[in-house]
Amino acid sequence: MKLVFLYHPVNNIKESVTFYRENLGFEEAWREGNHTVALKLPNTDIQLMIEDDEDGLSAGGVFLVDSVDEFFEENKKKLHFVKEPIDIPPGRYAIYEDNSSNPIRIIDFSKE
């Protein structure tokens, strides 16, 4: 697994993009619809992904795996998945929790 995004849920995507741009100097890397924006963190390959449509889950990392479906199949009996694999524009996505109920998001870029 490789960390590719830091995920932060936000209340208002437009206000949050403005905050990160104007106060922290982040630049927009990409956008998915009206609910998800990735911002470039200065001097790193990691991006901050902000989103206003995933209620009830806290901030955390998004990790790249070779295949979300294979990871899910290999680990579904020992990890607590709160979101089973779904399609997203670049590939597949799922969320499981660690033993302290922190969400760990995984993604693959199988559609790119």
PDB file as gemmi writes it, atoms N, CA and C in Angstrom:
CRYST1    1.000    1.000    1.000  90.00  90.00  90.00 P 1                      
ATOM      1  N   MET A   1       0.842  -1.187   0.000  1.00  0.00           N  
ATOM      2  CA  MET A   1       0.000   0.000   0.000  1.00  0.00           C  
ATOM      3  C   MET A   1       0.881   1.241   0.000  1.00  0.00           C  
ATOM      4  N   LYS A   2       0.398   2.241  -0.707  1.00  0.00           N  
ATOM      5  CA  LYS A   2       1.116   3.507  -0.788  1.00  0.00           C  
ATOM      6  C   LYS A   2       0.118   4.636  -0.526  1.00  0.00           C  
ATOM      7  N   LEU A   3       0.467   5.544   0.368  1.00  0.00           N  
ATOM      8  CA  LEU A   3      -0.396   6.697   0.649  1.00  0.00           C  
ATOM      9  C   LEU A   3      -0.418   7.622  -0.563  1.00  0.00           C  
ATOM     10  N   VAL A   4      -1.618   7.922  -1.077  1.00  0.00           N  
ATOM     11  CA  VAL A   4      -1.738   8.824  -2.223  1.00  0.00           C  
ATOM     12  C   VAL A   4      -2.542  10.081  -1.898  1.00  0.00           C  
ATOM     13  N   PHE A   5      -3.463   9.986  -0.952  1.00  0.00           N  
ATOM     14  CA  PHE A   5      -4.281  11.134  -0.571  1.00  0.00           C  
ATOM     15  C   PHE A   5      -4.426  11.176   0.942  1.00  0.00           C  
ATOM     16  N   LEU A   6      -4.565  12.368   1.463  1.00  0.00           N  
ATOM     17  CA  LEU A   6      -5.095  12.573   2.805  1.00  0.00           C  
ATOM     18  C   LEU A   6      -6.534  12.989   2.589  1.00  0.00           C  
ATOM     19  N   TYR A   7      -7.461  12.326   3.236  1.00  0.00           N  
ATOM     20  CA  TYR A   7      -8.877  12.585   3.042  1.00  0.00           C  
ATOM     21  C   TYR A   7      -9.421  13.416   4.198  1.00  0.00           C  
ATOM     22  N   HIS A   8     -10.106  14.506   3.858  1.00  0.00           N  
ATOM     23  CA  HIS A   8     -10.761  15.338   4.870  1.00  0.00           C  
ATOM     24  C   HIS A   8     -12.198  15.593   4.443  1.00  0.00           C  
ATOM     25  N   PRO A   9     -13.164  15.141   5.236  1.00  0.00           N  
ATOM     26  CA  PRO A   9     -14.545  15.508   4.952  1.00  0.00           C  
ATOM     27  C   PRO A   9     -14.749  16.983   5.301  1.00  0.00           C  
ATOM     28  N   VAL A  10     -15.543  17.670   4.495  1.00  0.00           N  
ATOM     29  CA  VAL A  10     -15.808  19.091   4.731  1.00  0.00           C  
ATOM     30  C   VAL A  10     -17.309  19.341   4.660  1.00  0.00           C  
ATOM     31  N   ASN A  11     -17.728  20.452   5.239  1.00  0.00           N  
ATOM     32  CA  ASN A  11     -19.146  20.814   5.223  1.00  0.00           C  
ATOM     33  C   ASN A  11     -19.552  21.522   3.936  1.00  0.00           C  
ATOM     34  N   ASN A  12     -18.646  22.307   3.382  1.00  0.00           N  
ATOM     35  CA  ASN A  12     -18.948  23.095   2.189  1.00  0.00           C  
ATOM     36  C   ASN A  12     -17.727  23.070   1.283  1.00  0.00           C  
ATOM     37  N   ILE A  13     -17.836  22.393   0.160  1.00  0.00           N  
ATOM     38  CA  ILE A  13     -16.682  22.194  -0.712  1.00  0.00           C  
ATOM     39  C   ILE A  13     -16.147  23.522  -1.256  1.00  0.00           C  
ATOM     40  N   LYS A  14     -17.022  24.422  -1.660  1.00  0.00           N  
ATOM     41  CA  LYS A  14     -16.595  25.699  -2.244  1.00  0.00           C  
ATOM     42  C   LYS A  14     -15.817  26.524  -1.213  1.00  0.00           C  
ATOM     43  N   GLU A  15     -16.362  26.651  -0.007  1.00  0.00           N  
ATOM     44  CA  GLU A  15     -15.675  27.410   1.040  1.00  0.00           C  
ATOM     45  C   GLU A  15     -14.352  26.755   1.427  1.00  0.00           C  
ATOM     46  N   SER A  16     -14.318  25.434   1.435  1.00  0.00           N  
ATOM     47  CA  SER A  16     -13.102  24.732   1.823  1.00  0.00           C  
ATOM     48  C   SER A  16     -12.005  24.882   0.782  1.00  0.00           C  
ATOM     49  N   VAL A  17     -12.359  24.810  -0.497  1.00  0.00           N  
ATOM     50  CA  VAL A  17     -11.356  25.030  -1.555  1.00  0.00           C  
ATOM     51  C   VAL A  17     -10.764  26.424  -1.409  1.00  0.00           C  
ATOM     52  N   THR A  18     -11.600  27.409  -1.177  1.00  0.00           N  
ATOM     53  CA  THR A  18     -11.121  28.777  -0.984  1.00  0.00           C  
ATOM     54  C   THR A  18     -10.189  28.854   0.220  1.00  0.00           C  
ATOM     55  N   PHE A  19     -10.553  28.225   1.327  1.00  0.00           N  
ATOM     56  CA  PHE A  19      -9.716  28.230   2.526  1.00  0.00           C  
ATOM     57  C   PHE A  19      -8.332  27.670   2.235  1.00  0.00           C  
ATOM     58  N   TYR A  20      -8.271  26.482   1.640  1.00  0.00           N  
ATOM     59  CA  TYR A  20      -6.981  25.836   1.398  1.00  0.00           C  
ATOM     60  C   TYR A  20      -6.141  26.588   0.372  1.00  0.00           C  
ATOM     61  N   ARG A  21      -6.776  27.185  -0.626  1.00  0.00           N  
ATOM     62  CA  ARG A  21      -6.025  27.971  -1.615  1.00  0.00           C  
ATOM     63  C   ARG A  21      -5.482  29.259  -1.003  1.00  0.00           C  
ATOM     64  N   GLU A  22      -6.371  30.036  -0.393  1.00  0.00           N  
ATOM     65  CA  GLU A  22      -5.992  31.370   0.066  1.00  0.00           C  
ATOM     66  C   GLU A  22      -5.140  31.354   1.326  1.00  0.00           C  
ATOM     67  N   ASN A  23      -5.397  30.444   2.240  1.00  0.00           N  
ATOM     68  CA  ASN A  23      -4.671  30.436   3.507  1.00  0.00           C  
ATOM     69  C   ASN A  23      -3.432  29.548   3.512  1.00  0.00           C  
ATOM     70  N   LEU A  24      -3.444  28.498   2.697  1.00  0.00           N  
ATOM     71  CA  LEU A  24      -2.341  27.539   2.749  1.00  0.00           C  
ATOM     72  C   LEU A  24      -1.578  27.413   1.429  1.00  0.00           C  
ATOM     73  N   GLY A  25      -2.049  28.068   0.381  1.00  0.00           N  
ATOM     74  CA  GLY A  25      -1.341  28.057  -0.891  1.00  0.00           C  
ATOM     75  C   GLY A  25      -1.466  26.775  -1.687  1.00  0.00           C  
ATOM     76  N   PHE A  26      -2.456  25.929  -1.379  1.00  0.00           N  
ATOM     77  CA  PHE A  26      -2.645  24.697  -2.136  1.00  0.00           C  
ATOM     78  C   PHE A  26      -3.206  25.029  -3.513  1.00  0.00           C  
ATOM     79  N   GLU A  27      -2.905  24.166  -4.491  1.00  0.00           N  
ATOM     80  CA  GLU A  27      -3.443  24.322  -5.841  1.00  0.00           C  
ATOM     81  C   GLU A  27      -4.339  23.134  -6.162  1.00  0.00           C  
ATOM     82  N   GLU A  28      -5.390  23.380  -6.935  1.00  0.00           N  
ATOM     83  CA  GLU A  28      -6.292  22.297  -7.304  1.00  0.00           C  
ATOM     84  C   GLU A  28      -5.590  21.341  -8.258  1.00  0.00           C  
ATOM     85  N   ALA A  29      -5.683  20.038  -7.965  1.00  0.00           N  
ATOM     86  CA  ALA A  29      -5.082  19.006  -8.816  1.00  0.00           C  
ATOM     87  C   ALA A  29      -6.128  18.405  -9.757  1.00  0.00           C  
ATOM     88  N   TRP A  30      -7.316  18.121  -9.235  1.00  0.00           N  
ATOM     89  CA  TRP A  30      -8.422  17.597 -10.032  1.00  0.00           C  
ATOM     90  C   TRP A  30      -9.715  17.731  -9.241  1.00  0.00           C  
ATOM     91  N   ARG A  31     -10.808  17.489  -9.929  1.00  0.00           N  
ATOM     92  CA  ARG A  31     -12.143  17.633  -9.337  1.00  0.00           C  
ATOM     93  C   ARG A  31     -13.040  16.534  -9.878  1.00  0.00           C  
ATOM     94  N   GLU A  32     -13.889  15.994  -9.016  1.00  0.00           N  
ATOM     95  CA  GLU A  32     -14.871  14.990  -9.413  1.00  0.00           C  
ATOM     96  C   GLU A  32     -16.252  15.537  -9.072  1.00  0.00           C  
ATOM     97  N   GLY A  33     -16.968  15.983 -10.067  1.00  0.00           N  
ATOM     98  CA  GLY A  33     -18.292  16.548  -9.852  1.00  0.00           C  
ATOM     99  C   GLY A  33     -18.239  17.774  -8.956  1.00  0.00           C  
ATOM    100  N   ASN A  34     -19.289  17.964  -8.177  1.00  0.00           N  
ATOM    101  CA  ASN A  34     -19.383  19.108  -7.278  1.00  0.00           C  
ATOM    102  C   ASN A  34     -19.118  18.740  -5.832  1.00  0.00           C  
ATOM    103  N   HIS A  35     -18.596  17.524  -5.583  1.00  0.00           N  
ATOM    104  CA  HIS A  35     -18.458  17.080  -4.207  1.00  0.00           C  
ATOM    105  C   HIS A  35     -17.043  16.662  -3.809  1.00  0.00           C  
ATOM    106  N   THR A  36     -16.122  16.516  -4.768  1.00  0.00           N  
ATOM    107  CA  THR A  36     -14.773  16.054  -4.447  1.00  0.00           C  
ATOM    108  C   THR A  36     -13.737  16.892  -5.177  1.00  0.00           C  
ATOM    109  N   VAL A  37     -12.741  17.370  -4.435  1.00  0.00           N  
ATOM    110  CA  VAL A  37     -11.635  18.140  -5.016  1.00  0.00           C  
ATOM    111  C   VAL A  37     -10.337  17.638  -4.388  1.00  0.00           C  
ATOM    112  N   ALA A  38      -9.327  17.450  -5.226  1.00  0.00           N  
ATOM    113  CA  ALA A  38      -7.990  17.115  -4.728  1.00  0.00           C  
ATOM    114  C   ALA A  38      -7.112  18.347  -4.863  1.00  0.00           C  
ATOM    115  N   LEU A  39      -6.328  18.587  -3.831  1.00  0.00           N  
ATOM    116  CA  LEU A  39      -5.446  19.750  -3.795  1.00  0.00           C  
ATOM    117  C   LEU A  39      -4.006  19.291  -3.654  1.00  0.00           C  
ATOM    118  N   LYS A  40      -3.119  19.948  -4.373  1.00  0.00           N  
ATOM    119  CA  LYS A  40      -1.693  19.629  -4.297  1.00  0.00           C  
ATOM    120  C   LYS A  40      -1.101  20.219  -3.035  1.00  0.00           C  
ATOM    121  N   LEU A  41      -0.450  19.378  -2.246  1.00  0.00           N  
ATOM    122  CA  LEU A  41       0.287  19.853  -1.082  1.00  0.00           C  
ATOM    123  C   LEU A  41       1.662  20.289  -1.561  1.00  0.00           C  
ATOM    124  N   PRO A  42       2.094  21.468  -1.182  1.00  0.00           N  
ATOM    125  CA  PRO A  42       3.400  21.951  -1.636  1.00  0.00           C  
ATOM    126  C   PRO A  42       4.532  20.992  -1.248  1.00  0.00           C  
ATOM    127  N   ASN A  43       5.450  20.772  -2.174  1.00  0.00           N  
ATOM    128  CA  ASN A  43       6.678  19.993  -1.963  1.00  0.00           C  
ATOM    129  C   ASN A  43       6.450  18.530  -1.611  1.00  0.00           C  
ATOM    130  N   THR A  44       5.370  17.921  -2.108  1.00  0.00           N  
ATOM    131  CA  THR A  44       5.109  16.502  -1.863  1.00  0.00           C  
ATOM    132  C   THR A  44       4.289  15.921  -3.006  1.00  0.00           C  
ATOM    133  N   ASP A  45       4.297  14.603  -3.123  1.00  0.00           N  
ATOM    134  CA  ASP A  45       3.458  13.923  -4.105  1.00  0.00           C  
ATOM    135  C   ASP A  45       2.079  13.598  -3.546  1.00  0.00           C  
ATOM    136  N   ILE A  46       1.899  13.763  -2.246  1.00  0.00           N  
ATOM    137  CA  ILE A  46       0.618  13.472  -1.598  1.00  0.00           C  
ATOM    138  C   ILE A  46      -0.347  14.616  -1.870  1.00  0.00           C  
ATOM    139  N   GLN A  47      -1.601  14.269  -2.091  1.00  0.00           N  
ATOM    140  CA  GLN A  47      -2.636  15.274  -2.308  1.00  0.00           C  
ATOM    141  C   GLN A  47      -3.642  15.227  -1.165  1.00  0.00           C  
ATOM    142  N   LEU A  48      -4.288  16.361  -0.922  1.00  0.00           N  
ATOM    143  CA  LEU A  48      -5.378  16.438   0.044  1.00  0.00           C  
ATOM    144  C   LEU A  48      -6.673  16.318  -0.753  1.00  0.00           C  
ATOM    145  N   MET A  49      -7.484  15.330  -0.430  1.00  0.00           N  
ATOM    146  CA  MET A  49      -8.770  15.154  -1.083  1.00  0.00           C  
ATOM    147  C   MET A  49      -9.846  15.598  -0.107  1.00  0.00           C  
ATOM    148  N   ILE A  50     -10.616  16.592  -0.503  1.00  0.00           N  
ATOM    149  CA  ILE A  50     -11.716  17.059   0.334  1.00  0.00           C  
ATOM    150  C   ILE A  50     -13.026  16.688  -0.351  1.00  0.00           C  
ATOM    151  N   GLU A  51     -14.008  16.358   0.474  1.00  0.00           N  
ATOM    152  CA  GLU A  51     -15.267  15.866  -0.062  1.00  0.00           C  
ATOM    153  C   GLU A  51     -16.393  16.218   0.896  1.00  0.00           C  
ATOM    154  N   ASP A  52     -17.548  16.535   0.348  1.00  0.00           N  
ATOM    155  CA  ASP A  52     -18.667  16.897   1.214  1.00  0.00           C  
ATOM    156  C   ASP A  52     -19.842  15.936   1.093  1.00  0.00           C  
ATOM    157  N   ASP A  53     -19.572  14.684   0.688  1.00  0.00           N  
ATOM    158  CA  ASP A  53     -20.700  13.753   0.546  1.00  0.00           C  
ATOM    159  C   ASP A  53     -20.511  12.416   1.251  1.00  0.00           C  
ATOM    160  N   GLU A  54     -19.536  12.298   2.134  1.00  0.00           N  
ATOM    161  CA  GLU A  54     -19.336  11.034   2.848  1.00  0.00           C  
ATOM    162  C   GLU A  54     -19.578  11.257   4.339  1.00  0.00           C  
ATOM    163  N   ASP A  55     -20.832  11.250   4.717  1.00  0.00           N  
ATOM    164  CA  ASP A  55     -21.222  11.545   6.092  1.00  0.00           C  
ATOM    165  C   ASP A  55     -20.796  10.450   7.068  1.00  0.00           C  
ATOM    166  N   GLY A  56     -20.424  10.879   8.268  1.00  0.00           N  
ATOM    167  CA  GLY A  56     -20.205   9.952   9.362  1.00  0.00           C  
ATOM    168  C   GLY A  56     -18.829   9.337   9.453  1.00  0.00           C  
ATOM    169  N   LEU A  57     -17.942   9.595   8.516  1.00  0.00           N  
ATOM    170  CA  LEU A  57     -16.598   9.044   8.578  1.00  0.00           C  
ATOM    171  C   LEU A  57     -15.587  10.169   8.754  1.00  0.00           C  
ATOM    172  N   SER A  58     -14.555   9.898   9.527  1.00  0.00           N  
ATOM    173  CA  SER A  58     -13.566  10.926   9.836  1.00  0.00           C  
ATOM    174  C   SER A  58     -12.451  10.976   8.795  1.00  0.00           C  
ATOM    175  N   ALA A  59     -11.560  11.915   8.986  1.00  0.00           N  
ATOM    176  CA  ALA A  59     -10.400  12.088   8.115  1.00  0.00           C  
ATOM    177  C   ALA A  59      -9.482  10.876   8.212  1.00  0.00           C  
ATOM    178  N   GLY A  60      -8.656  10.707   7.187  1.00  0.00           N  
ATOM    179  CA  GLY A  60      -7.690   9.612   7.195  1.00  0.00           C  
ATOM    180  C   GLY A  60      -6.987   9.502   5.864  1.00  0.00           C  
ATOM    181  N   GLY A  61      -6.170   8.487   5.739  1.00  0.00           N  
ATOM    182  CA  GLY A  61      -5.417   8.269   4.516  1.00  0.00           C  
ATOM    183  C   GLY A  61      -6.200   7.487   3.486  1.00  0.00           C  
ATOM    184  N   VAL A  62      -5.828   7.701   2.228  1.00  0.00           N  
ATOM    185  CA  VAL A  62      -6.334   6.904   1.116  1.00  0.00           C  
ATOM    186  C   VAL A  62      -5.111   6.223   0.512  1.00  0.00           C  
ATOM    187  N   PHE A  63      -5.134   4.899   0.496  1.00  0.00           N  
ATOM    188  CA  PHE A  63      -3.969   4.121   0.103  1.00  0.00           C  
ATOM    189  C   PHE A  63      -4.200   3.418  -1.225  1.00  0.00           C  
ATOM    190  N   LEU A  64      -3.203   3.477  -2.077  1.00  0.00           N  
ATOM    191  CA  LEU A  64      -3.242   2.805  -3.368  1.00  0.00           C  
ATOM    192  C   LEU A  64      -2.868   1.337  -3.189  1.00  0.00           C  
ATOM    193  N   VAL A  65      -3.703   0.454  -3.731  1.00  0.00           N  
ATOM    194  CA  VAL A  65      -3.414  -0.976  -3.769  1.00  0.00           C  
ATOM    195  C   VAL A  65      -3.481  -1.424  -5.224  1.00  0.00           C  
ATOM    196  N   ASP A  66      -2.902  -2.584  -5.517  1.00  0.00           N  
ATOM    197  CA  ASP A  66      -2.934  -3.090  -6.890  1.00  0.00           C  
ATOM    198  C   ASP A  66      -4.355  -3.367  -7.352  1.00  0.00           C  
ATOM    199  N   SER A  67      -5.148  -3.978  -6.471  1.00  0.00           N  
ATOM    200  CA  SER A  67      -6.531  -4.307  -6.801  1.00  0.00           C  
ATOM    201  C   SER A  67      -7.380  -4.243  -5.535  1.00  0.00           C  
ATOM    202  N   VAL A  68      -8.350  -3.345  -5.525  1.00  0.00           N  
ATOM    203  CA  VAL A  68      -9.261  -3.246  -4.383  1.00  0.00           C  
ATOM    204  C   VAL A  68     -10.039  -4.547  -4.223  1.00  0.00           C  
ATOM    205  N   ASP A  69     -10.475  -5.138  -5.338  1.00  0.00           N  
ATOM    206  CA  ASP A  69     -11.259  -6.366  -5.261  1.00  0.00           C  
ATOM    207  C   ASP A  69     -10.442  -7.519  -4.668  1.00  0.00           C  
ATOM    208  N   GLU A  70      -9.194  -7.651  -5.079  1.00  0.00           N  
ATOM    209  CA  GLU A  70      -8.347  -8.704  -4.523  1.00  0.00           C  
ATOM    210  C   GLU A  70      -8.069  -8.462  -3.038  1.00  0.00           C  
ATOM    211  N   PHE A  71      -7.796  -7.199  -2.666  1.00  0.00           N  
ATOM    212  CA  PHE A  71      -7.559  -6.861  -1.261  1.00  0.00           C  
ATOM    213  C   PHE A  71      -8.790  -7.199  -0.434  1.00  0.00           C  
ATOM    214  N   PHE A  72      -9.955  -6.847  -0.938  1.00  0.00           N  
ATOM    215  CA  PHE A  72     -11.203  -7.142  -0.243  1.00  0.00           C  
ATOM    216  C   PHE A  72     -11.379  -8.652  -0.054  1.00  0.00           C  
ATOM    217  N   GLU A  73     -11.217  -9.411  -1.110  1.00  0.00           N  
ATOM    218  CA  GLU A  73     -11.401 -10.864  -1.030  1.00  0.00           C  
ATOM    219  C   GLU A  73     -10.420 -11.505  -0.048  1.00  0.00           C  
ATOM    220  N   GLU A  74      -9.181 -11.032  -0.047  1.00  0.00           N  
ATOM    221  CA  GLU A  74      -8.156 -11.598   0.835  1.00  0.00           C  
ATOM    222  C   GLU A  74      -8.357 -11.213   2.302  1.00  0.00           C  
ATOM    223  N   ASN A  75      -9.064 -10.109   2.559  1.00  0.00           N  
ATOM    224  CA  ASN A  75      -9.140  -9.575   3.919  1.00  0.00           C  
ATOM    225  C   ASN A  75     -10.548  -9.436   4.492  1.00  0.00           C  
ATOM    226  N   LYS A  76     -11.583  -9.782   3.751  1.00  0.00           N  
ATOM    227  CA  LYS A  76     -12.957  -9.515   4.209  1.00  0.00           C  
ATOM    228  C   LYS A  76     -13.337 -10.268   5.478  1.00  0.00           C  
ATOM    229  N   LYS A  77     -12.657 -11.353   5.776  1.00  0.00           N  
ATOM    230  CA  LYS A  77     -12.979 -12.103   6.990  1.00  0.00           C  
ATOM    231  C   LYS A  77     -12.247 -11.586   8.214  1.00  0.00           C  
ATOM    232  N   LYS A  78     -11.171 -10.835   8.023  1.00  0.00           N  
ATOM    233  CA  LYS A  78     -10.414 -10.347   9.184  1.00  0.00           C  
ATOM    234  C   LYS A  78     -10.491  -8.836   9.374  1.00  0.00           C  
ATOM    235  N   LEU A  79     -10.993  -8.099   8.380  1.00  0.00           N  
ATOM    236  CA  LEU A  79     -11.138  -6.642   8.503  1.00  0.00           C  
ATOM    237  C   LEU A  79     -12.614  -6.268   8.454  1.00  0.00           C  
ATOM    238  N   HIS A  80     -12.957  -5.184   9.128  1.00  0.00           N  
ATOM    239  CA  HIS A  80     -14.340  -4.700   9.136  1.00  0.00           C  
ATOM    240  C   HIS A  80     -14.507  -3.658   8.033  1.00  0.00           C  
ATOM    241  N   PHE A  81     -15.093  -4.057   6.912  1.00  0.00           N  
ATOM    242  CA  PHE A  81     -15.327  -3.146   5.794  1.00  0.00           C  
ATOM    243  C   PHE A  81     -16.620  -2.381   6.029  1.00  0.00           C  
ATOM    244  N   VAL A  82     -16.546  -1.063   5.991  1.00  0.00           N  
ATOM    245  CA  VAL A  82     -17.735  -0.225   6.136  1.00  0.00           C  
ATOM    246  C   VAL A  82     -18.264   0.214   4.771  1.00  0.00           C  
ATOM    247  N   LYS A  83     -17.443   0.058   3.737  1.00  0.00           N  
ATOM    248  CA  LYS A  83     -17.876   0.275   2.358  1.00  0.00           C  
ATOM    249  C   LYS A  83     -17.173  -0.779   1.508  1.00  0.00           C  
ATOM    250  N   GLU A  84     -17.963  -1.696   0.950  1.00  0.00           N  
ATOM    251  CA  GLU A  84     -17.405  -2.722   0.082  1.00  0.00           C  
ATOM    252  C   GLU A  84     -16.992  -2.075  -1.244  1.00  0.00           C  
ATOM    253  N   PRO A  85     -16.189  -2.769  -2.052  1.00  0.00           N  
ATOM    254  CA  PRO A  85     -15.681  -2.166  -3.288  1.00  0.00           C  
ATOM    255  C   PRO A  85     -16.787  -1.616  -4.189  1.00  0.00           C  
ATOM    256  N   ILE A  86     -16.535  -0.408  -4.674  1.00  0.00           N  
ATOM    257  CA  ILE A  86     -17.442   0.262  -5.609  1.00  0.00           C  
ATOM    258  C   ILE A  86     -16.614   0.850  -6.752  1.00  0.00           C  
ATOM    259  N   ASP A  87     -17.301   1.109  -7.858  1.00  0.00           N  
ATOM    260  CA  ASP A  87     -16.668   1.786  -8.985  1.00  0.00           C  
ATOM    261  C   ASP A  87     -16.595   3.278  -8.724  1.00  0.00           C  
ATOM    262  N   ILE A  88     -15.466   3.866  -9.060  1.00  0.00           N  
ATOM    263  CA  ILE A  88     -15.280   5.310  -9.079  1.00  0.00           C  
ATOM    264  C   ILE A  88     -14.569   5.627 -10.390  1.00  0.00           C  
ATOM    265  N   PRO A  89     -14.565   6.878 -10.827  1.00  0.00           N  
ATOM    266  CA  PRO A  89     -13.992   7.173 -12.147  1.00  0.00           C  
ATOM    267  C   PRO A  89     -12.589   6.588 -12.414  1.00  0.00           C  
ATOM    268  N   PRO A  90     -11.616   6.662 -11.502  1.00  0.00           N  
ATOM    269  CA  PRO A  90     -10.321   6.089 -11.894  1.00  0.00           C  
ATOM    270  C   PRO A  90     -10.188   4.586 -11.657  1.00  0.00           C  
ATOM    271  N   GLY A  91     -11.135   3.957 -10.941  1.00  0.00           N  
ATOM    272  CA  GLY A  91     -10.979   2.530 -10.655  1.00  0.00           C  
ATOM    273  C   GLY A  91     -11.983   2.012  -9.646  1.00  0.00           C  
ATOM    274  N   ARG A  92     -11.462   1.459  -8.538  1.00  0.00           N  
ATOM    275  CA  ARG A  92     -12.301   0.881  -7.490  1.00  0.00           C  
ATOM    276  C   ARG A  92     -11.901   1.472  -6.147  1.00  0.00           C  
ATOM    277  N   TYR A  93     -12.847   1.430  -5.183  1.00  0.00           N  
ATOM    278  CA  TYR A  93     -12.673   2.110  -3.903  1.00  0.00           C  
ATOM    279  C   TYR A  93     -13.397   1.315  -2.831  1.00  0.00           C  
ATOM    280  N   ALA A  94     -12.811   1.257  -1.633  1.00  0.00           N  
ATOM    281  CA  ALA A  94     -13.457   0.594  -0.489  1.00  0.00           C  
ATOM    282  C   ALA A  94     -12.917   1.232   0.787  1.00  0.00           C  
ATOM    283  N   ILE A  95     -13.626   0.986   1.894  1.00  0.00           N  
ATOM    284  CA  ILE A  95     -13.211   1.523   3.193  1.00  0.00           C  
ATOM    285  C   ILE A  95     -13.355   0.425   4.243  1.00  0.00           C  
ATOM    286  N   TYR A  96     -12.314   0.262   5.048  1.00  0.00           N  
ATOM    287  CA  TYR A  96     -12.408  -0.607   6.218  1.00  0.00           C  
ATOM    288  C   TYR A  96     -11.942   0.184   7.427  1.00  0.00           C  
ATOM    289  N   GLU A  97     -12.201  -0.355   8.617  1.00  0.00           N  
ATOM    290  CA  GLU A  97     -11.820   0.328   9.854  1.00  0.00           C  
ATOM    291  C   GLU A  97     -10.727  -0.441  10.570  1.00  0.00           C  
ATOM    292  N   ASP A  98      -9.849   0.317  11.237  1.00  0.00           N  
ATOM    293  CA  ASP A  98      -8.844  -0.332  12.081  1.00  0.00           C  
ATOM    294  C   ASP A  98      -9.488  -0.688  13.423  1.00  0.00           C  
ATOM    295  N   ASN A  99      -8.706  -1.183  14.349  1.00  0.00           N  
ATOM    296  CA  ASN A  99      -9.256  -1.639  15.627  1.00  0.00           C  
ATOM    297  C   ASN A  99      -9.722  -0.495  16.530  1.00  0.00           C  
ATOM    298  N   SER A 100      -9.478   0.761  16.132  1.00  0.00           N  
ATOM    299  CA  SER A 100      -9.988   1.911  16.876  1.00  0.00           C  
ATOM    300  C   SER A 100     -11.093   2.630  16.108  1.00  0.00           C  
ATOM    301  N   SER A 101     -11.624   1.985  15.104  1.00  0.00           N  
ATOM    302  CA  SER A 101     -12.716   2.501  14.259  1.00  0.00           C  
ATOM    303  C   SER A 101     -12.306   3.672  13.376  1.00  0.00           C  
ATOM    304  N   ASN A 102     -11.023   3.805  13.089  1.00  0.00           N  
ATOM    305  CA  ASN A 102     -10.561   4.817  12.137  1.00  0.00           C  
ATOM    306  C   ASN A 102     -10.729   4.272  10.720  1.00  0.00           C  
ATOM    307  N   PRO A 103     -11.307   5.065   9.817  1.00  0.00           N  
ATOM    308  CA  PRO A 103     -11.475   4.572   8.450  1.00  0.00           C  
ATOM    309  C   PRO A 103     -10.151   4.547   7.694  1.00  0.00           C  
ATOM    310  N   ILE A 104      -9.944   3.464   6.976  1.00  0.00           N  
ATOM    311  CA  ILE A 104      -8.796   3.333   6.085  1.00  0.00           C  
ATOM    312  C   ILE A 104      -9.362   3.098   4.688  1.00  0.00           C  
ATOM    313  N   ARG A 105      -9.093   4.033   3.815  1.00  0.00           N  
ATOM    314  CA  ARG A 105      -9.630   3.983   2.465  1.00  0.00           C  
ATOM    315  C   ARG A 105      -8.594   3.378   1.523  1.00  0.00           C  
ATOM    316  N   ILE A 106      -9.068   2.535   0.610  1.00  0.00           N  
ATOM    317  CA  ILE A 106      -8.173   1.974  -0.392  1.00  0.00           C  
ATOM    318  C   ILE A 106      -8.742   2.270  -1.781  1.00  0.00           C  
ATOM    319  N   ILE A 107      -7.848   2.411  -2.723  1.00  0.00           N  
ATOM    320  CA  ILE A 107      -8.219   2.768  -4.085  1.00  0.00           C  
ATOM    321  C   ILE A 107      -7.295   2.046  -5.049  1.00  0.00           C  
ATOM    322  N   ASP A 108      -7.805   1.760  -6.222  1.00  0.00           N  
ATOM    323  CA  ASP A 108      -6.918   1.339  -7.307  1.00  0.00           C  
ATOM    324  C   ASP A 108      -7.260   2.202  -8.527  1.00  0.00           C  
ATOM    325  N   PHE A 109      -6.345   2.238  -9.470  1.00  0.00           N  
ATOM    326  CA  PHE A 109      -6.540   3.039 -10.674  1.00  0.00           C  
ATOM    327  C   PHE A 109      -6.724   2.130 -11.872  1.00  0.00           C  
ATOM    328  N   SER A 110      -7.558   1.117 -11.709  1.00  0.00           N  
ATOM    329  CA  SER A 110      -7.729   0.096 -12.732  1.00  0.00           C  
ATOM    330  C   SER A 110      -8.419   0.597 -13.990  1.00  0.00           C  
ATOM    331  N   LYS A 111      -9.054   1.738 -13.955  1.00  0.00           N  
ATOM    332  CA  LYS A 111      -9.740   2.272 -15.143  1.00  0.00           C  
ATOM    333  C   LYS A 111      -8.877   3.273 -15.904  1.00  0.00           C  
ATOM    334  N   GLU A 112      -7.695   3.567 -15.387  1.00  0.00           N  
ATOM    335  CA  GLU A 112      -6.841   4.549 -16.076  1.00  0.00           C  
ATOM    336  C   GLU A 112      -5.973   3.865 -17.089  1.00  0.00           C  
TER     337      GLU A 112                                                      
END                                                                             
